[in-house]
């Protein structure tokens, strides 16, 4: 499933319908007919069941941290999914151990990509080396190394499937016919929580001759600016048609080169994390002293698009559950807080990721430097601690080993507050161990609330309690930007980063 960018409702990619029963304990997924994987095998309920079982096993395996943990793995109570049934060739029933009215939204999670079972084998939790999916492109070549040269070993190449359009059009026609028949019989257009009861149109196929026949991803370590990548010619090894995670000052360079910059709506949050085992940070007074001396507006300069905002809570503002910004900056003077915390000028490290561009965090080092400078003005001493993203920072973040202060962010993976709150504070591997120990149970209870408005109010109350206790501090709601070469005529911008390549068009 995906999100319809026009109205925000669920729409089909592979599923014709995805409906909950009345008590929220069973989700029935009905697949469109006529879809195949890129190896020619049929996409049916048995293949979908195998994918669900694989996702659940990945999420429940401690050695393999995954962003789908909070959907499918054990939570504060017990495993959510009880069993799977396939009552028909294109129908999968997912039975829950307890009501879960928010589950249909989770089907839009980008980590739930459906693969041919031949690609991963039975019960495999290992990363898939050669994916066999049901999308518009098939993997023609895969990069085997990172190097500053355009060569076969350094290029991943996707090729448009010739049969994709006919499959998609056939499935969409079938879904449309089912919807018309259902509507003519007087059934409602929408079921519980705005999930369609009748068939829904699937995401459209690319117009004939519009989508790129092949797409190449060059894995390059060239030290060049995004403007240079985009403005260079195709035979240049540094050429790129799309560059994501573009910082504010780089946007100006791209515009000066006569090229386009596009901004996504904010759907990310940047946080300042606290290691509560640190002698200086375990007291709320010290955390409060740090927070009330950070000026987020100054941190925005030269790093983030103008539409970036200060964060009131732990989730994107568009989800409508952010609490009122607490007046913690006015509660006590910084000198009094530092005295209460018995801070004696000790050096506190600020860890931040290097060697990476993230849509929500294009230049982490500048944010870390800005915080260090601001805290120094009130005699809070910090030491910058750069850590390589892949080999140092990310493993330490997932395993809870970061010391002192640390900068990180989350991008919303699907349209629900539960997504980010559970990744931060619940599930088998929360990113932050909040001292409010009832939070995981309260998050579980929210999933069982049938009313969407009541669920939102529950999440808002959870955020209000968390923000007062300061387990970590939400800094920014960053808008992300990307640059396009002159050859790109259309790019399907989406705040959830669900941007299908088949809808990209080139000259």
RODO-2510 file (C-alpha; in nm, 4 decimals, decimal comma):
residues 507
     n   res          X          Y          Z
     1     x     0,0000     0,0000     0,0000
     2     x     0,0987     0,3649    -0,0369
     3     x    -0,0302     0,7121     0,0467
     4     x    -0,2337     0,9061    -0,2089
     5     x    -0,0541     1,2402    -0,2266
     6     x    -0,3774     1,4162    -0,3242
     7     x    -0,5917     1,3220    -0,0221
     8     x    -0,3598     1,1409     0,2236
     9     x    -0,5638     0,8176     0,2118
    10     x    -0,4268     0,4693     0,1514
    11     x    -0,3967     0,3616    -0,2097
    12     x    -0,2948     0,0334    -0,3679
    13     x     0,0428    -0,0666    -0,5057
    14     x     0,0027    -0,4446    -0,4990
    15     x    -0,3020    -0,4749    -0,2737
    16     x    -0,6489    -0,4105    -0,4114
    17     x    -0,7875    -0,3814    -0,0562
    18     x    -0,6570    -0,3957     0,2996
    19     x    -0,9420    -0,4031     0,5526
    20     x    -0,9742    -0,4642     0,9248
    21     x    -1,2619    -0,6562     1,0786
    22     x    -1,4895    -0,4797     1,3293
    23     x    -1,2880    -0,5616     1,6416
    24     x    -0,9499    -0,4872     1,4809
    25     x    -0,8090    -0,8371     1,5270
    26     x    -0,7856    -0,9437     1,1618
    27     x    -0,6514    -0,7666     0,8549
    28     x    -0,7591    -0,9051     0,5169
    29     x    -0,5319    -0,8161     0,2254
    30     x    -0,6638    -0,8823    -0,1239
    31     x    -0,3979    -0,8682    -0,3949
    32     x    -0,4589    -0,7447    -0,7468
    33     x    -0,4729    -1,0212    -1,0072
    34     x    -0,2185    -1,0660    -1,2831
    35     x     0,0909    -0,9307    -1,1052
    36     x     0,4222    -1,1127    -1,1383
    37     x     0,7707    -1,0803    -0,9968
    38     x     1,0529    -0,9846    -1,2296
    39     x     1,1510    -1,3535    -1,2572
    40     x     0,8064    -1,4301    -1,4046
    41     x     0,6594    -1,6080    -1,1015
    42     x     0,3130    -1,5082    -0,9826
    43     x     0,2582    -1,2729    -0,6922
    44     x    -0,0100    -1,4533    -0,4926
    45     x    -0,1161    -1,4906    -0,1286
    46     x     0,1376    -1,7694    -0,0636
    47     x     0,4234    -1,5408    -0,1738
    48     x     0,2875    -1,2542     0,0370
    49     x     0,2574    -1,4849     0,3399
    50     x     0,6211    -1,5911     0,2964
    51     x     0,7241    -1,2231     0,2961
    52     x     0,5287    -1,1484     0,6130
    53     x     0,6875    -1,4461     0,7870
    54     x     1,0330    -1,3279     0,6794
    55     x     0,9711    -0,9709     0,8001
    56     x     0,8487    -1,0981     1,1352
    57     x     1,1544    -1,3175     1,1780
    58     x     1,3890    -1,0298     1,0884
    59     x     1,2128    -0,8017     1,3348
    60     x     1,2376    -1,0624     1,6105
    61     x     1,6062    -1,1439     1,5588
    62     x     1,8154    -0,9505     1,8098
    63     x     2,1292    -0,9660     1,5978
    64     x     1,9697    -0,7795     1,3068
    65     x     1,8286    -0,4397     1,4140
    66     x     1,5620    -0,3289     1,1695
    67     x     1,3204    -0,0398     1,1250
    68     x     1,0285    -0,2851     1,1119
    69     x     1,0880    -0,3980     1,4728
    70     x     0,8098    -0,1817     1,6091
    71     x     0,5510    -0,3209     1,3655
    72     x     0,6094    -0,6937     1,3765
    73     x     0,8321    -0,7809     1,6719
    74     x     0,7529    -0,8362     2,0395
    75     x     0,6394    -0,5164     2,2073
    76     x     0,5805    -0,4231     2,5687
    77     x     0,3018    -0,6802     2,5941
    78     x     0,3369    -0,9773     2,3611
    79     x     0,3865    -1,0590     1,9916
    80     x     0,1274    -0,8735     1,7845
    81     x     0,0756    -1,1214     1,4994
    82     x    -0,0766    -1,4523     1,5991
    83     x    -0,1161    -1,6326     1,2661
    84     x    -0,1553    -1,6054     0,8885
    85     x    -0,4229    -1,7704     0,6716
    86     x    -0,4634    -1,7839     0,2943
    87     x    -0,8359    -1,8379     0,2278
    88     x    -0,7884    -1,7654    -0,1416
    89     x    -0,5215    -1,7482    -0,4100
    90     x    -0,5054    -1,3696    -0,3774
    91     x    -0,6257    -1,3244    -0,0170
    92     x    -0,4108    -1,3170     0,2982
    93     x    -0,5592    -1,2874     0,6477
    94     x    -0,3298    -1,1549     0,9220
    95     x    -0,4656    -1,2429     1,2688
    96     x    -0,3569    -1,0267     1,5637
    97     x    -0,3232    -1,1306     1,9268
    98     x    -0,4931    -0,8042     2,0261
    99     x    -0,6755    -0,5217     1,8425
   100     x    -0,4502    -0,3136     1,6170
   101     x    -0,6464    -0,0458     1,4340
   102     x    -0,3336     0,1369     1,3153
   103     x    -0,1874    -0,1598     1,1243
   104     x    -0,3152    -0,0684     0,7727
   105     x    -0,1096     0,2519     0,7862
   106     x     0,2008     0,0443     0,8593
   107     x     0,1615    -0,1359     0,5256
   108     x     0,3008     0,1773     0,3591
   109     x     0,6334     0,1227     0,5415
   110     x     0,9111     0,1233     0,2751
   111     x     1,0849    -0,1663     0,4535
   112     x     0,7958    -0,3938     0,3605
   113     x     0,9020    -0,4502     0,0011
   114     x     0,7524    -0,7711    -0,1390
   115     x     1,0098    -1,0057    -0,2982
   116     x     0,9823    -1,3362    -0,4766
   117     x     1,0448    -1,6115    -0,2180
   118     x     1,3117    -1,7405    -0,4571
   119     x     1,5178    -1,4302    -0,3721
   120     x     1,5479    -1,4993     0,0001
   121     x     1,4905    -1,8721     0,0476
   122     x     1,3050    -2,0339     0,3339
   123     x     1,3096    -1,8461     0,6664
   124     x     1,6065    -1,6347     0,5571
   125     x     1,6846    -1,3243     0,7651
   126     x     1,9997    -1,2339     0,5715
   127     x     2,0046    -0,9287     0,3405
   128     x     1,8950    -1,0187    -0,0117
   129     x     2,1888    -0,9904    -0,2506
   130     x     1,9855    -1,0074    -0,5734
   131     x     1,6287    -0,8836    -0,5157
   132     x     1,3485    -1,0185    -0,7325
   133     x     1,0615    -0,7753    -0,6851
   134     x     0,7294    -0,6893    -0,8475
   135     x     0,8198    -0,3306    -0,9325
   136     x     0,8831    -0,1518    -1,2586
   137     x     1,2568    -0,2192    -1,2677
   138     x     1,4687    -0,5319    -1,2525
   139     x     1,8274    -0,5401    -1,1266
   140     x     2,0550    -0,5642    -1,4288
   141     x     2,3924    -0,4956    -1,2602
   142     x     2,5040    -0,4340    -0,9031
   143     x     2,7964    -0,2258    -0,7798
   144     x     3,0658    -0,4323    -0,6122
   145     x     3,2904    -0,1542    -0,4852
   146     x     3,3101     0,2183    -0,4172
   147     x     3,5500     0,4064    -0,6407
   148     x     3,5750     0,7502    -0,8076
   149     x     3,5432     0,6020    -1,1562
   150     x     3,2550     0,5082    -1,3820
   151     x     3,3049     0,1372    -1,4381
   152     x     3,0960    -0,1800    -1,4228
   153     x     3,2159    -0,2749    -1,0745
   154     x     3,1123     0,0693    -0,9520
   155     x     2,7647     0,0894    -1,1098
   156     x     2,4224    -0,0393    -1,0077
   157     x     2,1912    -0,0475    -1,3088
   158     x     1,8147    -0,0979    -1,3138
   159     x     1,6258    -0,1871    -1,6324
   160     x     1,2575    -0,1131    -1,6953
   161     x     1,0488    -0,4307    -1,7248
   162     x     0,8731    -0,4373    -2,0619
   163     x     0,5765    -0,6277    -1,9174
   164     x     0,5247    -0,3923    -1,6225
   165     x     0,2809    -0,1563    -1,7953
   166     x     0,0504    -0,4320    -1,9180
   167     x     0,0508    -0,5975    -1,5734
   168     x    -0,0242    -0,2720    -1,3988
   169     x    -0,2991    -0,1704    -1,6411
   170     x    -0,4609    -0,5145    -1,6188
   171     x    -0,4532    -0,5114    -1,2382
   172     x    -0,5866    -0,1551    -1,2220
   173     x    -0,8720    -0,2438    -1,4579
   174     x    -0,9592    -0,5433    -1,2405
   175     x    -0,9556    -0,3280    -0,9281
   176     x    -1,1674    -0,0598    -1,0942
   177     x    -1,4240    -0,3177    -1,2062
   178     x    -1,4451    -0,4605    -0,8544
   179     x    -1,4920    -0,1120    -0,7119
   180     x    -1,7685    -0,0280    -0,9612
   181     x    -1,9501    -0,3524    -0,8855
   182     x    -1,9201    -0,2929    -0,5116
   183     x    -2,0464     0,0646    -0,5435
   184     x    -2,3428    -0,0426    -0,7581
   185     x    -2,4491    -0,2808    -0,4823
   186     x    -2,4665     0,0087    -0,2367
   187     x    -2,1662    -0,0733    -0,0238
   188     x    -1,9712     0,2216     0,1253
   189     x    -1,6652     0,3596    -0,0492
   190     x    -1,4659     0,3549     0,2728
   191     x    -1,4564     0,1203     0,5667
   192     x    -1,3154     0,1639     0,9155
   193     x    -1,0398     0,4265     0,9423
   194     x    -1,0879     0,5208     0,5750
   195     x    -0,9682     0,1873     0,4374
   196     x    -1,1401     0,1018     0,1117
   197     x    -1,4028    -0,1735     0,1136
   198     x    -1,4289    -0,1936    -0,2650
   199     x    -1,1407    -0,2262    -0,5091
   200     x    -0,9086     0,0731    -0,5351
   201     x    -0,7044     0,1843    -0,8356
   202     x    -0,3432     0,0747    -0,8107
   203     x    -0,0597     0,3189    -0,8541
   204     x    -0,0530     0,3933    -1,2267
   205     x     0,2012     0,2578    -1,4706
   206     x     0,4387     0,5069    -1,6327
   207     x     0,3147     0,6596    -1,9552
   208     x     0,4510     0,4713    -2,2532
   209     x     0,7959     0,5940    -2,3495
   210     x     0,8193     0,8372    -2,0553
   211     x     0,9953     0,6495    -1,7765
   212     x     1,3734     0,5987    -1,8167
   213     x     1,4491     0,2641    -1,9817
   214     x     1,7533     0,2256    -1,7556
   215     x     1,8684     0,4014    -1,4393
   216     x     2,2298     0,3934    -1,3219
   217     x     2,3500     0,4619    -0,9675
   218     x     2,7195     0,5471    -0,9568
   219     x     2,8800     0,4699    -0,6210
   220     x     3,1451     0,7396    -0,6116
   221     x     3,3815     0,8806    -0,3500
   222     x     3,4555     1,1919    -0,5552
   223     x     3,4910     1,5045    -0,3447
   224     x     3,2729     1,7267    -0,5632
   225     x     2,9807     1,9555    -0,4844
   226     x     2,6209     1,8566    -0,5745
   227     x     2,6142     2,1424    -0,8283
   228     x     2,9193     1,9918    -1,0030
   229     x     2,7610     1,6454    -1,0079
   230     x     2,4386     1,7750    -1,1614
   231     x     2,5902     2,0189    -1,4122
   232     x     2,8512     1,7781    -1,5484
   233     x     2,7970     1,5901    -1,8745
   234     x     2,6838     1,2288    -1,8900
   235     x     3,0243     1,1001    -1,9960
   236     x     3,1799     1,2558    -1,6869
   237     x     3,2320     1,0003    -1,4058
   238     x     3,0861     1,2421    -1,1501
   239     x     2,7567     1,3029    -1,3335
   240     x     2,4308     1,2553    -1,1423
   241     x     2,0711     1,3332    -1,2382
   242     x     1,9381     1,3510    -0,8809
   243     x     2,1264     1,4493    -0,5630
   244     x     1,9397     1,4132    -0,2348
   245     x     2,0099     1,5701     0,1080
   246     x     2,1203     1,9069    -0,0304
   247     x     2,2200     2,1675     0,2296
   248     x     2,1025     2,5294     0,2126
   249     x     2,4291     2,6758     0,0849
   250     x     2,4505     2,3987    -0,1789
   251     x     2,1013     2,4873    -0,3001
   252     x     2,2255     2,8337    -0,3906
   253     x     2,5105     2,6836    -0,5954
   254     x     2,2686     2,4535    -0,7803
   255     x     2,0346     2,7443    -0,8561
   256     x     2,3279     2,9541    -0,9794
   257     x     2,4091     2,6715    -1,2234
   258     x     2,0587     2,7119    -1,3686
   259     x     1,9287     2,3845    -1,2233
   260     x     1,6250     2,3015    -1,0111
   261     x     1,6029     2,2409    -0,6388
   262     x     1,2916     2,0761    -0,4928
   263     x     1,1812     2,0787    -0,1279
   264     x     0,9905     1,8006     0,0452
   265     x     0,7422     1,8864     0,3182
   266     x     0,8977     1,8245     0,6636
   267     x     0,8479     1,4687     0,7859
   268     x     1,1622     1,4270     0,9965
   269     x     1,2833     1,5276     1,3415
   270     x     1,6419     1,5993     1,4534
   271     x     1,7121     1,5215     1,8204
   272     x     1,9766     1,5932     2,0810
   273     x     2,0227     1,2695     2,2729
   274     x     2,1353     1,2380     2,6345
   275     x     2,3179     0,9396     2,7796
   276     x     2,1395     0,9100     3,1135
   277     x     2,4244     0,7041     3,2589
   278     x     2,6549     1,0035     3,2255
   279     x     2,7150     1,1552     3,5705
   280     x     2,6472     1,5036     3,4365
   281     x     2,3384     1,4214     3,2286
   282     x     2,1387     1,1864     3,4500
   283     x     1,9872     1,4806     3,6371
   284     x     1,7024     1,6643     3,4681
   285     x     1,8395     1,9991     3,5887
   286     x     2,1510     1,9522     3,3742
   287     x     1,9505     1,8439     3,0709
   288     x     1,7238     2,1447     3,1173
   289     x     2,0217     2,3805     3,1434
   290     x     2,1521     2,2486     2,8114
   291     x     1,8154     2,2676     2,6353
   292     x     1,7281     2,6208     2,7416
   293     x     2,0568     2,7526     2,6043
   294     x     2,0209     2,6101     2,2543
   295     x     1,8847     2,8530     1,9948
   296     x     1,7458     2,6368     1,7146
   297     x     1,6985     2,9374     1,4854
   298     x     2,0732     2,9918     1,4767
   299     x     2,1305     2,6241     1,3951
   300     x     1,9142     2,6557     1,0831
   301     x     2,1429     2,8999     0,9066
   302     x     2,3319     2,7673     0,6008
   303     x     2,2197     2,4098     0,6705
   304     x     1,8462     2,3625     0,6251
   305     x     1,5806     2,5023     0,3875
   306     x     1,3813     2,8028     0,5074
   307     x     1,0753     2,5864     0,5722
   308     x     1,2616     2,4041     0,8537
   309     x     1,1042     2,4727     1,1960
   310     x     1,1860     2,4264     1,5622
   311     x     1,0377     2,1054     1,7026
   312     x     0,7750     2,1057     1,9793
   313     x     0,7631     1,7278     2,0124
   314     x     0,9060     1,3993     1,8935
   315     x     0,6955     1,3577     1,5770
   316     x     0,6388     1,5663     1,2603
   317     x     0,3960     1,8556     1,3031
   318     x     0,1806     1,7314     1,0132
   319     x     0,0704     1,4316     1,2232
   320     x    -0,1147     1,6688     1,4556
   321     x    -0,0017     1,5237     1,7903
   322     x     0,2697     1,7683     1,8965
   323     x     0,2119     1,9152     2,2440
   324     x     0,2315     2,2820     2,3273
   325     x     0,5956     2,3865     2,3591
   326     x     0,6766     2,3700     2,7336
   327     x     0,8097     2,6788     2,9070
   328     x     1,1159     2,4991     3,0460
   329     x     1,3409     2,7847     2,9300
   330     x     1,1783     3,0169     3,1849
   331     x     1,1533     2,7857     3,4855
   332     x     1,4947     2,8534     3,6429
   333     x     1,8118     3,0459     3,5683
   334     x     2,0909     2,8432     3,4079
   335     x     2,3268     2,9136     3,6981
   336     x     2,0734     2,7713     3,9435
   337     x     2,0203     2,4616     3,7286
   338     x     2,3947     2,3961     3,7009
   339     x     2,4280     2,4369     4,0761
   340     x     2,1443     2,1893     4,1367
   341     x     2,3120     1,9421     3,8962
   342     x     2,6479     1,9955     4,0745
   343     x     2,8153     2,0578     3,7395
   344     x     3,1803     2,1504     3,7839
   345     x     3,2790     2,2312     3,4267
   346     x     3,3461     1,8719     3,3196
   347     x     3,3908     1,8071     2,9461
   348     x     3,0818     1,6515     2,7862
   349     x     3,1284     1,4883     2,4429
   350     x     2,8927     1,5701     2,1533
   351     x     2,8873     1,2763     1,9100
   352     x     2,7683     1,3297     1,5526
   353     x     2,7782     1,1232     1,2308
   354     x     3,0292     1,1781     0,9505
   355     x     3,0696     1,0308     0,6030
   356     x     2,6977     1,0437     0,5263
   357     x     2,4289     1,2645     0,3731
   358     x     2,0854     1,2196     0,5258
   359     x     1,7653     1,3855     0,3977
   360     x     1,7052     1,5298     0,7445
   361     x     2,0695     1,6046     0,8261
   362     x     2,2901     1,7162     0,5350
   363     x     2,5693     1,8742     0,7478
   364     x     2,5713     1,7256     1,1013
   365     x     2,9113     1,8740     1,1855
   366     x     2,7797     2,2320     1,1550
   367     x     2,4914     2,1577     1,3910
   368     x     2,7330     2,0058     1,6454
   369     x     2,9642     2,3061     1,6186
   370     x     2,6715     2,5444     1,6653
   371     x     2,5552     2,3672     1,9823
   372     x     2,9088     2,3627     2,1210
   373     x     2,9425     2,7381     2,0669
   374     x     2,6058     2,8164     2,2282
   375     x     2,6727     2,6047     2,5367
   376     x     3,0188     2,7560     2,5807
   377     x     2,8530     3,0960     2,6294
   378     x     2,6995     2,9686     2,9568
   379     x     3,0160     2,7815     3,0618
   380     x     2,8997     2,4318     2,9697
   381     x     3,2100     2,2658     2,8264
   382     x     3,1735     2,0176     2,5397
   383     x     3,4060     1,8260     2,3096
   384     x     3,3146     1,7385     1,9511
   385     x     3,3240     1,3656     1,8776
   386     x     3,2933     1,2858     1,5042
   387     x     3,2004     0,9219     1,4342
   388     x     3,1771     0,7515     1,0945
   389     x     2,8120     0,6760     1,0208
   390     x     2,8358     0,3161     0,9005
   391     x     3,1093     0,1747     1,1202
   392     x     3,0840     0,3796     1,4412
   393     x     2,7838     0,6068     1,4920
   394     x     2,4927     0,3941     1,3662
   395     x     2,6000     0,0710     1,5442
   396     x     2,6526     0,2641     1,8693
   397     x     2,3132     0,4361     1,8336
   398     x     2,1277     0,1079     1,7730
   399     x     2,3062    -0,0632     2,0622
   400     x     2,2739     0,2269     2,3083
   401     x     2,6503     0,2824     2,3403
   402     x     2,6728     0,6555     2,2604
   403     x     2,8130     0,8572     2,5520
   404     x     2,7449     1,2148     2,6568
   405     x     2,5390     1,4160     2,4063
   406     x     2,4677     1,2906     2,0556
   407     x     2,2903     1,4234     1,7468
   408     x     2,0639     1,2005     1,5419
   409     x     1,7357     1,2127     1,3549
   410     x     1,4459     1,0018     1,2369
   411     x     1,2468     1,0213     0,9174
   412     x     0,8831     0,9186     0,9387
   413     x     0,8461     0,5876     0,7571
   414     x     0,4663     0,5839     0,7449
   415     x     0,1881     0,8195     0,8436
   416     x     0,1397     0,7364     1,2109
   417     x     0,2826     0,8841     1,5335
   418     x     0,3368     0,5271     1,6516
   419     x     0,6150     0,4807     1,3961
   420     x     0,8595     0,7309     1,5456
   421     x     0,7484     0,7130     1,9095
   422     x     0,7845     0,3349     1,9171
   423     x     1,1262     0,3446     1,7500
   424     x     1,2408     0,5909     2,0134
   425     x     1,0826     0,4494     2,3289
   426     x     0,9391     0,0998     2,2729
   427     x     0,9940    -0,2277     2,0875
   428     x     1,2807    -0,4706     2,1501
   429     x     1,5544    -0,2112     2,0823
   430     x     1,4365     0,1450     2,1656
   431     x     1,6740     0,4253     2,0714
   432     x     1,6063     0,6008     2,4010
   433     x     1,5350     0,4428     2,7394
   434     x     1,2860     0,6884     2,8852
   435     x     1,2643     0,6946     3,2635
   436     x     0,8840     0,6924     3,2290
   437     x     0,8580     0,3127     3,2232
   438     x     0,4875     0,3061     3,1315
   439     x     0,5467     0,4542     2,7847
   440     x     0,5774     0,1197     2,5962
   441     x     0,2503    -0,0031     2,7486
   442     x     0,0743     0,3239     2,6661
   443     x     0,1954     0,3012     2,3061
   444     x     0,0643    -0,0552     2,2834
   445     x    -0,2710     0,0561     2,4216
   446     x    -0,2960     0,3307     2,1586
   447     x    -0,2935     0,0720     1,8779
   448     x    -0,6109    -0,0820     2,0192
   449     x    -0,8117     0,2444     2,0046
   450     x    -1,0603     0,2298     1,7164
   451     x    -1,1163     0,6050     1,6885
   452     x    -0,8405     0,7821     1,4930
   453     x    -0,9041     1,1099     1,6781
   454     x    -0,8804     0,9385     2,0179
   455     x    -0,5577     0,7675     1,9104
   456     x    -0,4108     1,1081     1,8192
   457     x    -0,5083     1,2505     2,1588
   458     x    -0,3425     0,9532     2,3308
   459     x    -0,0199     1,0105     2,1393
   460     x    -0,0323     1,3827     2,2219
   461     x    -0,0622     1,3036     2,5935
   462     x     0,2319     1,0629     2,5696
   463     x     0,4456     1,3325     2,4037
   464     x     0,3439     1,5899     2,6652
   465     x     0,4671     1,3661     2,9471
   466     x     0,7884     1,2784     2,7649
   467     x     0,8814     1,6363     2,6790
   468     x     0,8472     1,7344     3,0448
   469     x     1,0860     1,4578     3,1536
   470     x     1,3423     1,5308     2,8775
   471     x     1,4615     1,1793     2,7870
   472     x     1,5985     1,3521     2,4757
   473     x     1,5383     1,6917     2,3182
   474     x     1,3656     1,7446     1,9814
   475     x     1,5576     2,0185     1,8014
   476     x     1,4301     2,0669     1,4477
   477     x     1,1667     1,9694     1,1936
   478     x     1,3923     1,9821     0,8874
   479     x     1,2629     2,0104     0,5346
   480     x     1,4752     1,8054     0,2949
   481     x     1,5867     1,9218    -0,0474
   482     x     1,7165     1,7553    -0,3631
   483     x     1,8694     1,8865    -0,6832
   484     x     1,7882     1,7766    -1,0392
   485     x     1,9944     1,7828    -1,3570
   486     x     1,8560     1,9496    -1,6688
   487     x     1,7622     1,6058    -1,8078
   488     x     1,4993     1,5339    -1,5397
   489     x     1,1560     1,6616    -1,6473
   490     x     0,9517     1,5142    -1,3617
   491     x     1,0335     1,3811    -1,0169
   492     x     0,7544     1,2470    -0,7873
   493     x     0,8451     1,4356    -0,4692
   494     x     0,6992     1,2817    -0,1520
   495     x     0,7459     1,3705     0,2190
   496     x     0,7575     0,9980     0,3106
   497     x     1,0442     0,9356     0,0610
   498     x     0,8160     0,6924    -0,1247
   499     x     0,9230     0,8215    -0,4662
   500     x     0,8773     0,5489    -0,7325
   501     x     1,1418     0,5519    -1,0022
   502     x     0,8924     0,4531    -1,2717
   503     x     0,7286     0,7965    -1,2334
   504     x     1,0565     0,9813    -1,2934
   505     x     1,0709     1,1124    -1,6500
   506     x     1,3740     1,2250    -1,8505
   507     x     1,4275     1,4233    -2,1682
***
